[in-house]
Amino acid sequence: MPKPPNHPEHKLVRRAFHNAAATYDEHAFLQREIADRLFERLDYIKLNPARILELGSGTGYVTEKLLTRNPAAEIIALDLAPAMVAATRTKFKPRTFAGNFVDKFFRRLPTHHAICADAEAIPLAAASIDFAISSLTLQWCDPQIVASEMARVLRPEGLFMFTTFGPDTLKELRHAFRAVDDKPHVNTFVDMHDIGDMLSGAGFQDPVMDCEIITITYSELKTLLRELKGIGAHNVLPDRQTGLMGKTRWQQLANSYEQFRVNNKLPATYEVVYGHAWKPAFNKQKNVDGAQAISLGDFKRMVRKSSDANLP
């Protein structure tokens, strides 16, 4: 499947986040806040997964929350950057084990994994995951490919829940850079309706999407750019301007951003997209003549469910 134009380059994304692993937690207050809000939404969903996949584990903030929330589940934390994977592995510390005598004797502890892999090519078997979660990772991927991968690895009735950024994210910075050159400097973010369509196209049932605007203010532009660099959010677009900016170009950028100053503060807008979608219990495909094709495995499950429903 071809990538969208000016899509982030994976090797540059990997390098940027690998190099930022040591400074990420210092600057990732917004990322932690959005993850917390995602888990608040999860509180309203009845879910008891045995096997969980986390896409884009970073330094393991969401991973720790998953460990606390689902102590008996197997958790697979995936990230593209090796240093981020190493940071997540520190969260999988041995925990006090309280079980019955047989469990203690055989050491039946939950199995957790932190793996370095691409969210667009997940190294897991089909229908092997009950719940997949991703906070602020999709914007670094091709969401259409990720949607297809999610539909592949989730079991029937499995849930995919995520956050990402929408098109208005860093709109002030994008506009300010236009005074410097015509090169792309800020990532292109996909509209939430398009993401919903991608999920539907991949086979998910009735995706639920919504968004909110979060505005962070700064006294000076340098602080914003330092935070973006600290979390690894570099310019990783193929058509980016390479080389150092220089004093003249920097001053042009700073002067252009000043037009957005309000009450002596510079705003940075983030459009936060929240979404979740269920993989249907049965995969129905329409043929050209409009008839529906159902796999033999799905048909057996349908018959079994129907029989269970009719039991006295």
C-alpha positions as CSV (number, residue, x, y, z in Angstrom):
1,M,0.0,0.0,0.0
2,P,1.6,3.3,-1.0
3,K,2.3,5.9,1.7
4,P,0.6,9.3,1.7
5,P,2.7,12.2,0.3
6,N,5.3,13.6,2.6
7,H,4.8,10.8,5.2
8,P,7.2,10.7,8.1
9,E,10.3,8.6,7.3
10,H,10.5,5.7,9.7
11,K,14.3,5.7,10.0
12,L,14.2,9.3,11.0
13,V,11.3,8.7,13.4
14,R,13.2,5.8,15.0
15,R,16.4,7.9,15.3
16,A,14.6,11.0,16.7
17,F,12.8,9.0,19.5
18,H,15.8,6.8,20.2
19,N,17.9,9.9,20.8
20,A,15.2,11.6,22.9
21,A,14.6,8.7,25.3
22,A,16.8,10.2,28.0
23,T,15.0,13.6,27.9
24,Y,11.5,12.5,27.1
25,D,10.0,12.3,30.5
26,E,11.3,15.7,31.4
27,H,9.2,17.3,28.6
28,A,6.3,14.9,28.1
29,F,3.8,16.5,30.5
30,L,1.2,16.9,27.7
31,Q,1.6,13.3,26.6
32,R,1.0,12.1,30.1
33,E,-2.1,14.3,30.5
34,I,-3.6,12.9,27.3
35,A,-2.8,9.3,28.3
36,D,-4.6,10.0,31.6
37,R,-7.6,11.3,29.8
38,L,-7.6,8.3,27.5
39,F,-7.7,6.0,30.6
40,E,-10.6,8.0,32.0
41,R,-12.6,7.1,28.9
42,L,-11.5,3.5,29.3
43,D,-13.2,3.5,32.7
44,Y,-16.6,3.5,30.9
45,I,-15.9,0.4,28.9
46,K,-16.4,-3.1,30.3
47,L,-13.3,-4.9,29.4
48,N,-11.2,-7.8,30.9
49,P,-8.5,-8.6,28.4
50,A,-6.1,-11.5,28.7
51,R,-3.6,-10.2,26.2
52,I,-3.0,-6.5,25.6
53,L,-0.9,-4.8,22.9
54,E,0.4,-1.3,23.3
55,L,1.5,0.6,20.2
56,G,4.2,3.2,20.8
57,S,5.1,2.5,24.4
58,G,7.7,5.3,24.7
59,T,9.3,5.3,28.1
60,G,6.5,3.2,29.6
61,Y,4.0,5.6,31.1
62,V,1.0,3.9,29.6
63,T,2.6,0.6,30.2
64,E,2.7,1.2,34.0
65,K,-0.9,2.2,33.9
66,L,-1.8,-1.0,32.1
67,L,0.2,-3.1,34.6
68,T,-1.8,-1.5,37.4
69,R,-5.1,-1.8,35.7
70,N,-4.7,-5.3,34.3
71,P,-2.4,-7.2,36.8
72,A,-3.3,-10.6,35.4
73,A,-3.0,-9.8,31.7
74,E,-0.2,-10.4,29.4
75,I,1.1,-7.1,28.0
76,I,3.1,-6.6,24.8
77,A,4.6,-3.1,24.6
78,L,5.8,-2.2,21.1
79,D,7.9,0.8,20.1
80,L,10.0,1.7,17.0
81,A,12.9,3.2,18.9
82,P,15.4,0.8,20.7
83,A,16.1,3.2,23.6
84,M,12.4,3.7,24.3
85,V,12.0,-0.1,24.4
86,A,14.8,-0.3,26.9
87,A,13.1,2.3,29.1
88,T,9.8,0.4,29.0
89,R,11.5,-2.8,30.0
90,T,12.5,-1.2,33.3
91,K,8.7,-1.1,34.1
92,F,8.5,-4.9,33.9
93,K,10.1,-5.4,37.3
94,P,9.3,-8.6,39.3
95,R,6.3,-8.0,41.5
96,T,5.2,-9.5,44.7
97,F,3.4,-12.7,43.8
98,A,0.3,-13.7,45.8
99,G,-1.4,-16.8,44.5
100,N,-2.3,-20.3,45.6
101,F,0.3,-23.0,46.4
102,V,0.3,-24.5,42.9
103,D,0.7,-21.2,41.2
104,K,3.6,-20.3,43.5
105,F,5.3,-23.6,43.0
106,F,5.2,-23.4,39.2
107,R,5.8,-19.6,39.2
108,R,2.8,-18.8,37.0
109,L,3.5,-15.1,36.7
110,P,2.0,-13.0,34.0
111,T,4.3,-12.7,31.0
112,H,5.1,-9.2,29.7
113,H,7.2,-8.2,26.7
114,A,8.7,-5.0,25.4
115,I,9.6,-5.4,21.7
116,C,11.2,-3.1,19.1
117,A,9.0,-3.3,16.0
118,D,7.0,-1.2,13.5
119,A,3.3,-0.5,14.2
120,E,2.8,-0.9,10.4
121,A,4.2,-4.5,10.5
122,I,3.3,-6.0,13.9
123,P,5.1,-9.3,14.5
124,L,2.2,-11.0,16.1
125,A,-0.2,-13.7,14.8
126,A,-3.6,-12.9,13.5
127,A,-6.4,-12.8,16.1
128,S,-4.0,-13.0,19.0
129,I,-4.9,-9.8,21.0
130,D,-7.9,-8.9,23.0
131,F,-7.2,-5.2,23.5
132,A,-4.9,-2.8,21.7
133,I,-4.1,0.7,22.9
134,S,-2.1,3.6,21.5
135,S,-1.5,7.1,22.8
136,L,-0.1,9.6,20.4
137,T,1.6,7.2,18.0
138,L,-0.6,7.2,15.0
139,Q,0.6,10.6,13.8
140,W,4.0,9.0,13.2
141,C,2.5,6.2,11.1
142,D,0.3,5.6,8.1
143,P,-3.0,5.2,10.0
144,Q,-4.6,3.2,7.2
145,I,-1.9,0.5,7.4
146,V,-2.1,0.6,11.2
147,A,-5.9,0.1,11.0
148,S,-5.4,-2.9,8.8
149,E,-2.8,-4.3,11.2
150,M,-5.2,-3.8,14.2
151,A,-8.0,-5.6,12.3
152,R,-5.6,-8.5,11.7
153,V,-4.1,-9.0,15.2
154,L,-7.3,-8.3,17.2
155,R,-9.5,-11.2,18.1
156,P,-13.2,-11.0,17.2
157,E,-14.9,-8.6,19.6
158,G,-11.5,-7.1,20.4
159,L,-11.1,-3.3,21.1
160,F,-8.7,-0.8,19.6
161,M,-8.5,2.5,21.6
162,F,-6.2,5.4,20.8
163,T,-5.3,9.1,20.8
164,T,-3.6,11.0,18.0
165,F,-3.3,14.6,16.9
166,G,-5.6,16.3,14.4
167,P,-4.9,18.9,11.7
168,D,-5.1,22.0,13.9
169,T,-2.2,20.8,16.0
170,L,0.7,23.3,16.1
171,K,-1.2,25.5,13.6
172,E,0.6,28.6,14.9
173,L,4.0,27.1,14.3
174,R,3.1,25.9,10.9
175,H,1.9,29.3,9.9
176,A,4.9,31.0,11.3
177,F,7.3,28.8,9.3
178,R,5.7,30.1,6.1
179,A,7.5,33.4,6.7
180,V,10.8,31.4,6.5
181,D,10.4,29.2,3.5
182,D,7.9,26.9,1.7
183,K,9.3,23.7,3.1
184,P,7.2,21.5,5.5
185,H,8.4,21.9,9.1
186,V,5.4,20.5,11.0
187,N,3.9,17.0,10.6
188,T,0.7,16.6,8.6
189,F,-2.0,15.4,10.8
190,V,-5.0,13.3,9.6
191,D,-8.5,14.5,10.2
192,M,-10.5,12.3,12.7
193,H,-13.2,11.6,10.2
194,D,-10.7,10.2,7.8
195,I,-9.3,8.0,10.5
196,G,-12.8,6.8,11.2
197,D,-13.3,5.9,7.6
198,M,-10.0,4.0,7.6
199,L,-11.1,2.0,10.6
200,S,-14.4,1.2,8.9
201,G,-12.6,0.3,5.7
202,A,-10.4,-2.1,7.7
203,G,-13.4,-3.9,9.0
204,F,-14.1,-2.3,12.4
205,Q,-17.6,-1.7,13.5
206,D,-19.0,1.8,14.1
207,P,-15.8,3.7,15.2
208,V,-16.4,6.3,17.8
209,M,-14.4,9.5,17.3
210,D,-14.2,12.8,19.1
211,C,-11.7,15.6,19.7
212,E,-10.8,18.4,22.1
213,I,-8.5,21.5,21.8
214,I,-5.7,21.9,24.3
215,T,-3.8,25.2,24.2
216,I,-0.4,25.5,26.0
217,T,1.1,29.0,26.4
218,Y,4.8,30.0,26.5
219,S,6.7,33.2,27.3
220,E,9.0,32.6,24.3
221,L,9.2,30.4,21.3
222,K,12.4,28.8,22.3
223,T,10.7,27.0,25.1
224,L,8.2,25.4,22.8
225,L,10.8,24.3,20.4
226,R,13.0,22.9,23.2
227,E,10.1,20.8,24.5
228,L,9.4,19.4,21.0
229,K,13.0,18.5,20.6
230,G,13.1,17.0,24.1
231,I,10.3,14.5,23.3
232,G,11.8,13.6,19.8
233,A,9.2,15.5,17.8
234,H,11.7,16.6,15.1
235,N,10.9,17.4,11.5
236,V,11.0,13.9,9.9
237,L,9.3,14.7,6.7
238,P,10.9,13.8,3.4
239,D,10.8,17.3,1.9
240,R,12.0,19.0,5.0
241,Q,14.6,21.8,5.1
242,T,18.0,20.3,6.1
243,G,20.8,22.1,7.8
244,L,20.8,24.6,10.6
245,M,18.3,27.5,10.5
246,G,20.8,30.4,11.0
247,K,20.2,33.7,12.8
248,T,18.3,35.4,10.0
249,R,15.8,32.6,9.5
250,W,15.4,32.1,13.2
251,Q,14.5,35.8,13.6
252,Q,12.0,35.6,10.8
253,L,10.3,32.6,12.5
254,A,10.3,34.3,15.9
255,N,8.9,37.5,14.5
256,S,6.2,35.7,12.6
257,Y,5.1,33.7,15.7
258,E,4.7,37.0,17.6
259,Q,1.4,37.7,15.7
260,F,-0.2,35.0,17.9
261,R,0.8,36.5,21.2
262,V,-2.1,37.1,23.6
263,N,-1.9,38.5,27.1
264,N,1.9,38.4,26.8
265,K,1.8,34.6,26.0
266,L,2.5,32.6,22.9
267,P,-0.1,29.8,22.3
268,A,0.5,26.4,20.9
269,T,-2.6,24.6,19.9
270,Y,-3.1,20.8,20.0
271,E,-6.1,19.1,18.5
272,V,-6.4,15.8,20.4
273,V,-8.3,13.1,18.7
274,Y,-9.8,10.2,20.8
275,G,-11.1,7.1,19.2
276,H,-12.1,3.5,19.8
277,A,-13.5,0.8,17.6
278,W,-14.5,-2.9,18.1
279,K,-13.6,-5.7,15.7
280,P,-16.9,-7.4,14.9
281,A,-17.6,-10.9,16.1
282,F,-18.1,-12.1,12.6
283,N,-16.3,-10.9,9.4
284,K,-18.9,-10.5,6.7
285,Q,-17.8,-9.6,3.2
286,K,-20.2,-8.6,0.4
287,N,-19.6,-10.1,-3.0
288,V,-20.1,-8.2,-6.2
289,D,-23.7,-9.4,-6.5
290,G,-24.5,-8.2,-3.0
291,A,-24.4,-11.6,-1.3
292,Q,-22.6,-11.9,2.0
293,A,-19.7,-14.4,2.4
294,I,-19.0,-15.7,5.8
295,S,-16.0,-17.9,6.7
296,L,-16.6,-21.4,8.0
297,G,-15.0,-20.5,11.4
298,D,-17.3,-17.5,11.8
299,F,-20.3,-19.6,10.8
300,K,-19.5,-22.2,13.5
301,R,-19.2,-19.4,16.1
302,M,-22.5,-17.9,14.9
303,V,-24.2,-21.3,15.4
304,R,-22.5,-21.9,18.8
305,K,-23.7,-18.4,20.0
306,S,-27.2,-19.0,18.7
307,S,-27.3,-22.4,20.6
308,D,-26.0,-20.9,23.8
309,A,-28.6,-18.1,23.6
310,N,-31.4,-20.7,23.4
311,L,-30.3,-22.7,26.4
312,P,-32.9,-22.6,29.3
